[in-house]
C-alpha cells in the first residue's frame, strides 16, 4: 500500500523518500478556465468546487483554508492597489473591525479530518505575510513609502498582526494538523524584490523570526508564496526559518536548480511553466524533463507555476495530468 497524500507531501518537504511525487494543484483554477472547460466537455457537476475538480482529474487533492485578518466590517479598497488608510487615525478607525478571534465551522473541521483520514487529500492554511498585510491597508504605493514616512505606524500594524497570528497558531494547534501553511507575500516582481535587504531585515524579519518557530512547534511547515523573481528572496526567507517557497514562476526567469544548490534544506513548490500547457505532448514532456533532475536532486514538488490559464483546453489539461502521473511515478 502506498503513502497517503499527507504522508507523501510531508516527507517530500523534509527531503525524505516517497513512493512517488505528489500530483497536485496548489492554486485554484481561474473561473474563465473552468467555464471554457465546461463548454468543451467538462461535466458541470465536476466543477461544483475545487475539491470536485481535483477529484475529477484524479489529482492528489490539495485544499487551502484561509484565515482572514480583516472582517466583512472592514472597509474595502475602492480599486485594486488602493488603500483604506493613510494615517494612524485611519488605522484606529478600522482596527476594531479586524483581528477577530479565529474560527472554523464545526462541520468544516469535521470535513478536514474526514478527508485527511481518507488519505487522498493534502490540507494547508494561508495567512497574509508581513509585507502583504500592511500593503492591503495602505495600498501598494503608500505601503512602499510607509517604510520611510510612517515607520512607527507600520511597526504598530505588524505588531498587532503578530499578536493575532499567535491566536491563529494556538487555534490551529488545538483544532487540526495541517500538512503545511503559507504566508501570502508577493514581495517580488519580474526584476526581484520590491524592497531592499535592509528593509526586510528591519521591518519583516523580526516578526517572522518570532512566528515561524511557533508554527514549527505545532508541526506545520512554513512556505512563502511570492510571485516574480525570488532569487534574492529565497536567501532572506531561509534566514528567518521558512521551509519552502512557491510558485517559482518561469516567466520571471526563476531557476529552481540554483536554489537547490544554495538552499538544499528548503522545499520548492510549483515551477511547471503554465505557458507551455497548450503546446502539445512534446512541449509538456520537455518541461517535465527540465524539472525532473531537480525533483530527483532536491525537494522540488512539481505543480503549475500559478493558475492554469484559459488558453489551456480541457483536453490539454487531461493530457497534462496523464503525463504528470507518468513522471511522478518515475521519481
C-alpha positions in Angstrom: 0.0 0.0 0.0 1.3 3.4 -1.0 1.7 6.5 1.2 -1.2 8.8 1.9 -1.2 12.2 0.3 -0.4 13.8 3.6 2.5 11.4 4.3 3.8 11.9 0.8 4.0 15.7 0.8 5.3 15.9 4.4 8.1 13.5 3.5 8.8 15.5 0.4 9.1 18.8 2.3 11.5 17.1 4.7 13.6 15.6 1.9 12.6 12.0 2.9 11.9 9.2 0.4 8.5 9.0 -1.2 6.7 6.4 -3.3 6.1 9.0 -6.0 5.9 12.7 -6.4 2.6 14.4 -5.3 0.4 15.2 -8.2 -1.2 18.4 -7.1 -2.5 21.8 -8.0 -1.8 24.2 -5.1 -3.8 27.1 -6.7 -7.5 27.2 -7.6 -8.3 27.4 -11.3 -9.4 30.7 -13.0 -13.1 31.0 -13.4 -12.6 31.6 -17.2 -10.6 28.4 -17.4 -13.3 26.3 -15.8 -16.0 28.0 -17.8 -14.2 27.1 -21.0 -13.7 23.5 -19.9 -17.5 23.1 -19.3 -18.1 24.3 -22.9 -15.5 21.8 -24.0 -17.0 18.8 -22.2 -16.2 19.0 -18.5 -19.3 17.8 -16.6 -20.8 20.7 -14.7 -21.1 18.6 -11.6 -17.4 18.1 -11.6 -16.9 21.9 -11.3 -19.0 22.5 -8.2 -15.9 23.0 -6.1 -12.2 22.9 -6.3 -12.3 19.6 -4.4 -14.7 18.1 -7.0 -12.5 19.4 -9.9 -9.4 17.8 -8.4 -11.2 14.6 -7.8 -12.4 14.6 -11.5 -8.9 15.0 -12.8 -7.5 12.3 -10.5 -5.2 14.7 -8.7 -3.9 14.3 -5.1 -6.4 16.8 -3.7 -4.8 19.9 -2.2 -7.2 22.2 -0.3 -6.4 25.6 1.0 -8.0 27.1 4.2 -7.7 30.9 4.6 -7.7 32.8 7.9 -8.7 36.4 7.2 -7.3 39.2 9.4 -9.9 41.6 8.1 -13.6 41.0 8.5 -16.7 41.8 6.5 -16.9 45.0 8.6 -13.5 46.3 7.3 -13.8 48.9 4.5 -12.9 47.6 1.1 -10.4 49.5 -1.1 -12.1 51.4 -4.0 -9.9 49.8 -6.6 -7.1 47.2 -7.0 -3.9 48.5 -5.4 -5.6 51.3 -3.5 -5.6 51.6 0.3 -8.1 52.1 3.1 -5.8 54.0 5.5 -3.4 56.9 5.2 -2.8 57.9 8.9 -2.8 56.4 12.4 -6.2 57.9 12.9 -7.5 55.9 9.9 -6.0 52.8 11.4 -7.6 53.5 14.8 -10.9 53.8 13.0 -10.8 50.4 11.2 -8.8 48.4 13.8 -11.9 47.3 15.7 -13.2 45.6 12.5 -10.0 43.4 12.3 -8.2 40.8 14.4 -11.3 38.8 15.2 -10.9 35.5 17.0 -10.0 32.8 14.5 -12.8 30.3 13.9 -13.7 27.5 11.5 -17.2 26.0 11.5 -17.6 22.6 13.2 -18.8 21.0 10.0 -15.8 22.2 8.1 -13.4 20.9 10.8 -15.1 17.6 10.6 -14.7 17.6 6.8 -11.0 18.5 7.2 -10.5 15.5 9.5 -12.5 13.1 7.3 -10.8 14.0 4.0 -7.4 13.8 5.8 -8.2 10.4 7.2 -9.4 9.2 3.7 -5.7 9.5 2.8 -6.1 11.3 -0.6 -6.2 14.9 0.5 -3.5 17.5 1.5 -4.6 20.4 3.6 -2.7 23.7 4.1 -3.8 27.0 5.5 -2.9 30.5 4.5 -2.5 33.9 6.2 -1.1 37.1 4.9 2.6 37.9 5.3 4.2 40.9 6.9 4.7 42.5 3.6 1.3 41.7 2.2 -0.9 42.5 5.2 0.0 46.2 5.7 0.0 46.7 1.9 -3.7 45.8 1.9 -4.3 48.6 4.4 -2.0 51.3 2.9 -2.3 50.4 -0.8 0.6 49.5 -3.0 2.3 52.9 -3.4 1.6 54.2 0.1 2.9 51.0 1.6 6.3 51.3 0.0 6.5 54.9 1.2 5.5 53.8 4.7 8.8 52.2 5.4 10.3 55.7 5.3 7.4 58.1 6.0 5.4 56.2 8.7 7.7 53.5 10.2 6.1 53.8 13.6 2.6 53.1 12.2 3.9 50.3 10.1 5.6 48.7 13.1 2.4 49.0 15.1 0.3 47.3 12.4 2.8 44.5 12.2 2.9 44.1 16.0 -0.9 43.9 16.2 -0.9 41.4 13.3 1.8 39.3 15.1 -0.5 39.0 18.2 -3.4 38.0 16.0 -1.2 35.3 14.3 -0.3 33.9 17.7 -4.0 33.3 18.3 -4.4 31.7 14.9 -1.5 29.3 15.6 -2.9 28.4 19.0 -6.3 27.8 17.4 -4.9 25.6 14.7 -2.7 23.7 17.2 -5.9 22.8 19.1 -8.1 22.1 16.1 -6.4 20.3 13.1 -2.9 19.5 12.0 -2.4 21.0 8.5 0.2 19.5 6.3 1.8 22.9 5.7 0.9 26.6 5.7 1.7 29.6 3.5 2.3 33.2 4.0 0.8 35.2 1.1 3.5 37.7 0.4 4.0 38.6 -3.3 7.1 40.7 -2.4 8.9 40.2 -5.7 8.2 41.1 -9.3 10.0 40.1 -12.5 13.1 42.0 -11.6 13.4 40.9 -7.9 12.2 42.0 -4.5 10.3 45.3 -4.2 12.3 46.2 -1.1 15.9 46.0 0.0 17.5 43.5 2.2 18.0 46.3 4.8 14.2 47.0 4.9 13.4 43.3 5.0 15.8 42.8 8.0 14.4 45.8 9.8 10.6 45.5 9.2 9.8 41.9 8.3 12.5 39.6 9.6 11.9 40.3 13.3 8.3 39.2 13.1 9.0 36.1 11.0 11.7 35.0 13.5 9.0 35.1 16.2 6.1 33.4 14.4 7.9 30.7 12.3 9.2 28.8 15.4 5.6 28.8 16.8 4.4 27.1 13.6 7.2 24.6 13.9 6.1 23.8 17.4 2.7 22.6 16.2 4.4 20.6 13.4 3.4 22.8 10.5 6.0 23.5 7.7 6.1 27.1 6.5 6.0 28.2 2.9 6.3 31.7 1.5 4.1 32.5 -1.5 5.7 35.1 -3.7 5.4 35.6 -7.4 8.1 37.1 -9.6 11.9 36.6 -9.3 12.6 35.2 -5.9 16.3 34.6 -6.4 17.3 37.0 -3.6 14.1 36.4 -1.5 14.9 32.7 -1.1 18.0 33.7 0.8 16.1 36.2 3.0 13.3 33.8 3.9 15.8 31.0 4.5 17.5 33.2 7.1 14.2 33.6 9.1 13.5 29.8 9.1 11.0 29.3 6.2 10.8 25.7 5.0 10.0 26.5 1.4 8.7 28.8 -1.3 6.3 28.8 -4.2 5.2 29.2 -7.1 8.6 29.8 -8.9 7.2 31.5 -12.0 9.2 30.7 -15.1 8.2 33.9 -16.8 10.2 35.8 -14.2 13.4 33.8 -15.0 13.3 31.7 -11.9 15.5 28.6 -11.9 14.9 26.1 -9.1 18.2 24.3 -9.8 20.1 27.3 -8.5 18.0 27.4 -5.3 18.6 23.7 -4.6 22.3 24.3 -4.8 22.3 27.2 -2.3 19.5 26.1 -0.1 19.1 22.3 -0.2 17.3 22.4 3.1 14.3 24.2 1.6 11.4 22.8 -0.4 10.1 24.3 -3.6 6.6 24.0 -4.9 5.4 24.8 -8.5 7.8 25.8 -11.3 6.0 24.0 -14.2 5.7 26.6 -16.9 2.0 27.3 -17.4 2.7 28.9 -20.8 3.6 25.5 -22.4 0.5 23.7 -21.2 -1.4 24.2 -24.6 1.6 23.4 -26.8 1.1 19.6 -27.1 2.7 16.5 -25.7 6.3 17.2 -26.9 6.3 20.6 -25.1 4.8 19.1 -22.0 7.3 16.3 -21.9 10.2 18.7 -22.4 9.0 20.8 -19.4 8.8 17.7 -17.2 12.2 16.6 -18.4 13.6 20.0 -17.4 12.2 19.7 -13.9 12.8 16.0 -13.1 16.6 16.3 -12.4 15.8 19.0 -9.8 13.0 16.8 -8.4 15.4 13.9 -8.0 18.2 16.0 -6.5 16.2 18.2 -4.1 12.8 18.9 -2.6 11.0 20.1 -5.6 7.3 19.4 -5.6 6.2 19.9 -9.2 3.0 21.9 -9.8 1.8 24.6 -12.2 3.7 27.8 -11.5 0.4 29.6 -11.0 -3.2 29.2 -12.1 -3.8 27.3 -15.3 -4.7 30.0 -17.9 -7.9 29.9 -20.0 -5.9 29.2 -23.2 -5.4 25.6 -21.9 -8.2 23.5 -23.1 -10.0 20.6 -21.3 -8.1 18.1 -23.5 -4.8 19.9 -22.9 -5.3 19.7 -19.2 -6.2 16.0 -19.3 -3.0 15.3 -21.2 -1.0 17.3 -18.7 -2.4 15.3 -15.8 -1.7 12.0 -17.6 1.9 12.9 -18.2 2.2 14.3 -14.6 1.2 10.9 -13.2 3.7 9.2 -15.5 6.6 11.5 -14.4 5.6 11.5 -10.8 5.9 7.7 -10.7 9.3 7.9 -12.4 10.9 9.8 -9.5 
